[in-house]
Each structure stands twice: as structure tokens, then as C-alpha cells.
Amino acid sequence: MSGYISDDARKVTTRRLVEMKQRGEKIAMLTSYDYTMAQIVDGAGMDVILVGDSASNVMAGNVTTLPITLDQMIYHAKSVVRGVKRAMVVVDMPFGSYQGNEMEGLASAIRIMKESHADALKMEGGEEIIGTVKRILSAGIPVMGHLGLMPQSINKYGTYTVRAKDNAEAEKLVRDAHLLEEAGCFSIVLEKIPAALAQRVSSELTVPVIGIGAGGGVDGQVLVIQDMLGMNNGFRPRFLRRYADLHTVMTDALSHYISDVKNLDFPNEKEQY
């Protein structure tokens, strides 16, 4: 099977993402949380790497994204940036680091950028956080928006079901998307909303729209790497396509190792000094 390795080694920037949308080239985005994985993802030709607050779930074992701290996000972001040469690295601002306080949001944003050397930040919300978004943008920090299902607000929703199915919520989402673009956001993620609504938003905005569970009518896609590689056995939402079954591959390898150690087969004579 032939893969897709980009022959364009230039660093991916906010401007290049807009150019990709203008010429109809889809944007491939995936999460990473550590140096080794980030090297592999970047080397494969990924356009954007998201250091997601989903690290709270897949790296730390929390039920929601809420517990992860600013310090922990900076740790993951620094690890990822060290492994990346081409992809744009976007870092999620964690819950509690920007909601309700513009100056605290700005301070959090500056800390992430200064300490991690990442390229941009991602924030969940529309009109409710627009003041903080503008303040962070005014400091010269690129911001990616995030609308639809917003995991940091899961306790308000009470469910991970599809968002914006009714007209009122759908119209608010469209208004929020325009507000974020007008404020200066370079891109917006739409999570778990009807495909037709996502396509409408993408067609109305000049900035790229990245979907997760938002259909194919947007400008790019993002998934969590542990999900698409099949490392998480129990998570099977409709929007997820599994490109590998690493849970089985890794379990088989580990079982083989345990067996070889127990049976005195490892190390053999060639594997010792």
C-alpha cells in the first residue's frame, strides 16, 4: 500500500493552512503527546499535530479532560515539539486556564508558548470566551477555535452525544464560528455535529475548518492517535476509522517477551556481552 509522504519539507504555518483550503487540499491533523510518537507522526507527513487535552484520558487515565493541568500540558507540548520538524504544533489550553478571566487566559497562553515553543493554541468556546481570544491574539499568538461538542464543558452537557441538531444551537454555532474568524482565529475545529451543518460553516468561512465526527464537507480531519491506531480497545464511536490494531500487535509482542524470559530464551548468546 502506498503511503502519503509530503515532498514539501517547509514548516507548516497558519498561512499555508489557509492556502491549502483555497486550493482544495485537505488538511491531515492528528494528536501526539510524547517525543517518540511525535517524531513518527511528523515523519509520516502530517500537516498539524495537536497536543490535545485528551492526554488527560489516554495518557493519564482520567474519565474527562478536565483534570489535566497547565503544567502537564506544557510538559506534553515540550516533548512533542522536540520531535517535530515540519508539522504545525497546536496545543490545547486546558480547562480552567482561560475561562472567565481574560488576563489569566493571556498569562496561560504566554506560558505555553514561551515554555513549549509550540506554534499555536486551541480554545473551546465561542461568544463566551471571545474577549480572551482577542486578548491572546493581540499578543501575537495564533488561536484555533473549537465548537460543537466541547469536552471541557461535558458536565454542562451531561452527555457526549451529537451537538447542534436543533436550529437554535446550530445557528449559535454558525454565529460563534463567524465571531472566531472575525476575531482572527486561523482555523476552527468542529466536533461531533451534523455533516450538513459542518459543511455550511466551512463554506461560509475563509479559514480552514477541521472536523472530528463532522463529516467530509470540511477542510480537514483530526483524530486521537491511540484511537485510530487501535490501541484503545473499547472506544468505537461512529466517526472513528481504525487504521491498525496495535492493541493486538502489542499484546502479542509482550506475551512473546514474557514467554521468552520465563523460558530462558531471552537473552540468547548473541544478545549478551
LOMI-113645 format. One record per residue (C-alpha): residue in one letter; x, y, z. Coordinates in steps of 0.05 Angstrom, whole numbers, padded with zeros to 5 digits, always signed. Example, Ala and Ser with C-alpha at 12.3 -4.5 7.8 and 13.67 -1.06 7.14 Angstrom:
2
A+00246-00090+00156S+00273-00021+00143
***
This chain:
273
M+00000+00000+00000S+00030+00066-00020G+00030+00120+00034Y+00028+00195+00031I+00095+00227+00050S+00097+00301+00034D+00153+00322-00011D+00145+00393+00015A+00192+00398+00075R+00175+00471+00091K+00147+00483+00161V+00070+00484+00161T+00045+00553+00181T-00023+00587+00191R-00015+00619+00123R-00002+00552+00089L-00064+00522+00120V-00106+00578+00090E-00073+00566+00023M-00089+00492+00028K-00163+00509+00038Q-00161+00557-00021R-00134+00504-00069G-00179+00449-00041E-00123+00408-00009K-00149+00372+00054I-00112+00381+00120A-00090+00320+00159M-00086+00330+00234L-00072+00280+00290T-00056+00283+00364S+00010+00266+00397Y+00033+00272+00469D+00106+00249+00470Y+00172+00256+00433T+00175+00186+00402M+00105+00186+00375A+00111+00258+00350Q+00174+00240+00310I+00136+00184+00275V+00074+00226+00262D+00114+00284+00235G+00158+00239+00193A+00097+00209+00160G+00078+00277+00132M+00023+00301+00180D+00003+00374+00169V-00017+00391+00240I-00002+00356+00306L-00049+00371+00364V-00023+00365+00434G-00094+00352+00459D-00121+00356+00529S-00145+00286+00511A-00078+00269+00543S-00119+00271+00606N-00156+00209+00581V-00106+00169+00540M-00042+00186+00578A-00066+00197+00650G-00128+00152+00652N-00178+00206+00673V-00252+00199+00653T-00255+00271+00626T-00206+00323+00600L-00220+00369+00660P-00166+00345+00709I-00105+00358+00665T-00065+00419+00688L-00028+00475+00652D+00039+00447+00676Q+00021+00378+00649M+00000+00406+00582I+00065+00445+00577Y+00104+00381+00593H+00069+00343+00537A+00077+00401+00489K+00152+00408+00501S+00161+00334+00489V+00123+00337+00423V+00157+00400+00397R+00225+00368+00406G+00205+00312+00358V+00174+00355+00303K+00207+00387+00242R+00151+00401+00192A+00082+00397+00223M+00048+00455+00257V+00042+00440+00332V-00022+00464+00365V-00032+00459+00440D-00099+00455+00476M-00108+00505+00532P-00133+00462+00589F-00197+00472+00629G-00191+00529+00679S-00133+00563+00646Y-00174+00615+00607Q-00248+00612+00622G-00277+00673+00656N-00213+00713+00664E-00181+00747+00604M-00116+00765+00639E-00107+00695+00667G-00122+00668+00598L-00068+00712+00568A-00018+00692+00621S-00033+00618+00609A-00025+00627+00534I+00042+00663+00541R+00068+00609+00588I+00050+00553+00539M+00083+00589+00480K+00146+00611+00518E+00158+00544+00552S+00138+00495+00498H+00158+00532+00434A+00093+00508+00402D+00064+00543+00341A-00008+00557+00363L-00061+00545+00416K-00132+00516+00414M-00190+00540+00456E-00261+00514+00466G-00319+00562+00460G-00348+00620+00421E-00381+00684+00445E-00369+00665+00518I-00293+00668+00511I-00286+00717+00453G-00255+00771+00497T-00200+00724+00519V-00189+00700+00448K-00180+00772+00424R-00131+00787+00481I-00089+00726+00465L-00090+00742+00390S-00069+00814+00406A-00005+00785+00437G+00012+00754+00370I-00007+00683+00390P-00045+00643+00336V-00110+00613+00361M-00150+00554+00334G-00223+00554+00355H-00264+00494+00376L-00341+00489+00372G-00394+00435+00374L-00382+00382+00426M-00334+00415+00475P-00306+00362+00522Q-00285+00414+00574S-00360+00430+00582I-00381+00357+00589N-00410+00368+00658K-00456+00421+00629Y-00479+00376+00572G-00483+00313+00613T-00471+00271+00551Y-00423+00262+00493T-00480+00259+00442V-00481+00297+00376R-00488+00373+00385A-00525+00427+00346K-00581+00383+00320D-00634+00434+00336N-00639+00500+00299A-00624+00546+00358E-00558+00511+00376A-00540+00505+00302E-00550+00579+00290K-00509+00597+00352L-00453+00552+00327V-00453+00588+00260R-00452+00656+00294D-00396+00634+00340A-00355+00608+00281H-00361+00676+00247L-00343+00712+00312L-00280+00670+00319E-00259+00683+00247E-00272+00757+00254A-00231+00759+00318G-00172+00730+00279C-00172+00654+00292F-00133+00619+00238S-00175+00555+00239I-00234+00523+00275V-00246+00451+00298L-00318+00426+00295E-00331+00364+00338K-00390+00316+00332I-00441+00358+00295P-00486+00342+00234A-00446+00337+00170A-00491+00387+00133L-00480+00440+00187A-00405+00430+00186Q-00404+00436+00110R-00444+00501+00115V-00394+00530+00165S-00335+00510+00122S-00366+00542+00061E-00381+00607+00097L-00312+00616+00128T-00247+00634+00094V-00205+00599+00148P-00197+00523+00148V-00249+00482+00186I-00223+00416+00216G-00274+00362+00233I-00278+00305+00282G-00344+00269+00273A-00367+00327+00229G-00370+00293+00161G-00328+00301+00098G-00350+00371+00076V-00298+00407+00118D-00226+00426+00102G-00191+00372+00143Q-00197+00318+00195V-00169+00304+00264L-00168+00241+00307V-00136+00218+00371I-00076+00175+00353Q-00088+00120+00404D-00159+00113+00375M-00141+00109+00301L-00083+00061+00314G-00129+00014+00353M-00093+00019+00420N-00158+00035+00456N-00200-00028+00451G-00265-00003+00480F-00274+00064+00445R-00313+00055+00380P-00353+00118+00360R-00383+00121+00291F-00334+00174+00267L-00272+00133+00284R-00237+00093+00230R-00184+00045+00256Y-00122+00042+00213A-00087-00011+00254D-00098-00060+00311L-00039-00042+00355H-00074-00069+00417T-00068-00140+00388V+00002-00128+00358M+00029-00101+00424T-00004-00154+00467D+00024-00209+00424A+00094-00179+00427L+00090-00171+00503S+00066-00242+00512H+00123-00267+00468Y+00173-00228+00510I+00145-00254+00576S+00148-00325+00548D+00220-00317+00524V+00242-00290+00592K+00207-00345+00631N+00234-00400+00584L+00306-00373+00587D+00303-00359+00512F+00318-00285+00522P+00373-00263+00523N+00409-00314+00479E+00484-00318+00469K+00484-00264+00414E+00446-00216+00459Q+00497-00213+00515Y+00567-00187+00525
***
